[in-house]
Amino acid sequence: MTEYDTLKAEGLNEFTEKKSRFIGTAVPVHTQKEAAAFITRVKKQYWDAKHTVSAYVLRSGEQHCSDDGEPQGTAGVPALNVLLKSGVTDAAVTVTRYFGGILLGTGGLVRAYTHGASLALEAAGIVCMKPCLMLQVHCPYNQYGKVAALLPEHGAAVDETSFAEKVTLQFHMESGNLPKLENALADATAGGVKPKILGETFFPMEVSVGQKQK
């Protein structure tokens, strides 16, 4: 499993350029079907707009862009380039244009659609999806304070805590941090508490959009 950057959530922002209204929307997706459904939804939402330009990039390798009636290369490709430059994947973006009656020219269109896509990504936010181990520990109540304090000290994030006959903590962390945590828990509990690996999955870590686009 390899880490990757994607969008944190759906984001929307807009601006006006020479009386044309541009609305940028970005959303995380995982498949072509999800991306197509998102694009269809936005087109239905802004059914009376002149154009809804779209682009997406998937971890599986697929890429897509559409000018949706704008001059070739002035809209879809700039939106796609914003995604590629940001480094995100499993991400889709649309930029909807309500034409204001003033032609922007080729260069003006490229700048406008680039700006619209960039605003959408900023609104959505970027997260780095890191592969992490999912783990669990059981401990008696008199050791709960020690165990709960050691987990974050060693890069673990607690996902759930339950209180029954013993305290059970479920947490995730990067695999490289596990050996030190195991040693710390053993020292603190006289070997009584040992993490159990439940599986592995991706967890998000927030990233600055500006930082990724430099």
C-alpha positions in Angstrom: 0.0 0.0 0.0 1.4 3.4 -1.1 0.3 6.8 0.3 -1.5 9.2 -2.1 -3.1 12.6 -2.0 -6.8 13.2 -2.6 -9.6 15.6 -1.8 -10.8 16.0 1.8 -14.5 16.7 0.9 -16.6 18.3 -1.7 -15.8 22.0 -2.1 -17.3 24.8 -4.1 -16.3 28.4 -4.9 -17.0 30.9 -7.6 -15.9 34.2 -9.2 -17.0 36.6 -12.0 -14.8 37.5 -14.9 -16.1 40.1 -17.4 -19.7 39.4 -16.4 -19.3 35.6 -16.9 -19.9 33.7 -13.7 -17.6 30.7 -13.1 -18.6 28.1 -10.4 -15.9 25.5 -9.5 -16.8 22.3 -7.7 -14.4 19.5 -6.7 -15.1 16.2 -5.0 -13.3 13.0 -4.1 -14.3 10.0 -6.3 -13.0 6.4 -6.6 -14.3 5.1 -9.9 -15.3 6.4 -13.4 -18.9 5.7 -12.4 -18.7 8.0 -9.4 -17.0 10.7 -11.4 -19.6 10.5 -14.2 -22.4 10.6 -11.6 -20.8 13.8 -10.1 -20.5 15.5 -13.4 -24.1 14.6 -14.3 -25.3 15.9 -10.9 -23.5 19.3 -11.4 -24.9 19.6 -15.0 -28.4 19.0 -13.7 -27.9 21.5 -10.9 -26.8 24.2 -13.3 -29.0 23.1 -16.2 -29.3 26.7 -17.5 -25.5 27.3 -17.7 -23.7 27.7 -21.0 -20.9 25.2 -20.2 -20.0 22.8 -17.4 -16.3 21.8 -18.0 -15.1 18.7 -16.2 -11.9 16.7 -15.4 -11.0 13.8 -13.2 -7.9 11.7 -12.3 -8.2 8.2 -10.7 -5.6 6.1 -8.9 -6.3 3.3 -11.4 -4.7 5.5 -14.1 -7.8 6.9 -15.9 -7.9 10.6 -16.8 -10.7 12.6 -18.3 -11.4 16.1 -19.4 -14.2 17.8 -21.4 -14.4 21.3 -22.8 -18.2 21.0 -23.0 -18.5 23.3 -26.0 -15.7 25.8 -25.2 -12.9 26.1 -27.8 -10.8 23.0 -27.8 -8.0 23.0 -25.2 -9.2 26.2 -23.4 -11.2 24.6 -20.6 -11.0 20.9 -19.9 -7.3 20.6 -20.2 -6.6 23.6 -17.9 -8.9 22.0 -15.3 -7.2 18.6 -15.7 -3.8 20.4 -15.4 -4.9 21.8 -12.0 -5.6 18.3 -10.7 -2.3 17.0 -12.1 -0.2 19.9 -10.7 -1.8 19.5 -7.3 -0.8 15.9 -7.2 -4.2 14.7 -6.2 -5.9 11.5 -7.5 -9.3 9.9 -7.1 -10.5 13.5 -7.6 -13.0 15.2 -10.0 -13.6 18.9 -10.7 -16.2 20.8 -12.7 -16.2 24.5 -13.6 -19.6 25.8 -14.7 -19.8 29.0 -16.7 -22.8 31.4 -17.0 -21.9 33.4 -20.1 -22.0 37.2 -19.5 -22.0 38.3 -23.1 -18.3 39.3 -23.3 -15.8 37.0 -25.1 -12.7 36.2 -23.0 -10.5 35.0 -25.8 -8.4 31.8 -25.7 -6.0 33.1 -23.1 -8.7 34.5 -21.0 -10.6 31.2 -21.0 -7.6 29.2 -20.0 -6.9 31.5 -17.1 -10.6 31.5 -16.0 -11.0 27.8 -16.0 -7.7 27.3 -14.3 -8.7 29.7 -11.6 -12.1 28.1 -11.2 -10.6 24.6 -10.8 -8.0 26.0 -8.4 -10.7 27.7 -6.2 -12.6 24.4 -6.1 -9.6 22.4 -4.9 -8.8 25.0 -2.2 -12.4 24.7 -1.0 -12.3 20.9 -1.0 -8.9 20.7 0.8 -6.3 18.0 0.2 -5.5 15.1 2.4 -2.6 12.6 2.2 -4.0 9.1 2.6 -1.4 7.1 4.5 -1.4 3.3 4.9 -1.8 2.5 8.6 -2.2 -0.5 10.8 -5.5 -0.9 12.6 -4.7 -2.2 16.1 -6.4 -3.1 19.4 -5.3 -3.4 23.0 -7.1 -4.6 26.1 -6.0 -3.4 29.5 -7.3 -3.3 33.1 -8.7 -0.1 34.4 -5.7 0.6 36.6 -3.5 0.7 33.5 -5.8 2.6 31.3 -4.3 6.1 32.0 -0.8 4.9 31.1 -1.9 3.1 28.0 -4.0 6.0 26.8 -1.1 8.4 27.2 1.4 6.2 25.4 -0.6 5.8 22.3 -0.4 9.4 21.0 3.2 9.7 22.2 4.1 7.1 19.6 2.0 8.4 16.7 -1.2 6.4 17.3 -4.7 7.9 16.9 -7.4 6.3 19.0 -10.6 5.5 17.0 -12.8 3.9 19.6 -12.7 3.2 23.4 -15.0 0.8 25.1 -15.4 0.0 28.8 -16.4 -3.5 29.9 -14.6 -6.0 32.1 -11.5 -4.4 30.7 -10.8 -1.3 28.7 -10.5 -1.9 24.9 -8.9 0.7 22.7 -8.9 0.5 18.9 -6.4 2.8 17.2 -4.4 3.2 14.0 -0.8 4.2 13.3 1.9 4.0 10.7 3.6 0.5 10.8 7.1 2.0 11.4 6.0 3.3 14.8 4.7 0.0 16.1 8.0 -1.5 17.5 8.6 1.4 19.8 5.0 1.4 21.0 5.2 -2.3 21.8 8.3 -1.7 23.9 6.8 1.2 25.7 3.6 -0.7 26.5 5.6 -3.7 27.7 7.7 -1.5 30.0 4.7 0.4 31.4 2.5 -2.7 32.0 5.1 -5.3 32.9 4.4 -7.0 29.6 0.7 -7.2 30.3 -0.5 -5.2 27.3 0.3 -6.1 23.8 -1.2 -4.6 20.6 -3.1 -6.9 18.3 -3.1 -6.1 14.5 -6.6 -6.1 13.1 -5.7 -5.1 9.5 -4.4 -2.3 7.4 -6.2 0.6 5.6 -5.7 4.2 4.6 -6.2 7.2 7.0 -6.1 10.9 6.0 -3.6 13.5 7.0 -4.4 17.0 5.9 -2.2 18.8 3.4 -1.9 22.4 2.3 -3.2 23.0 -1.2 -0.8 25.9 -1.7 2.1 23.7 -0.6 1.2 21.0 -3.1 0.8 23.5 -6.0 4.2 25.1 -5.6 
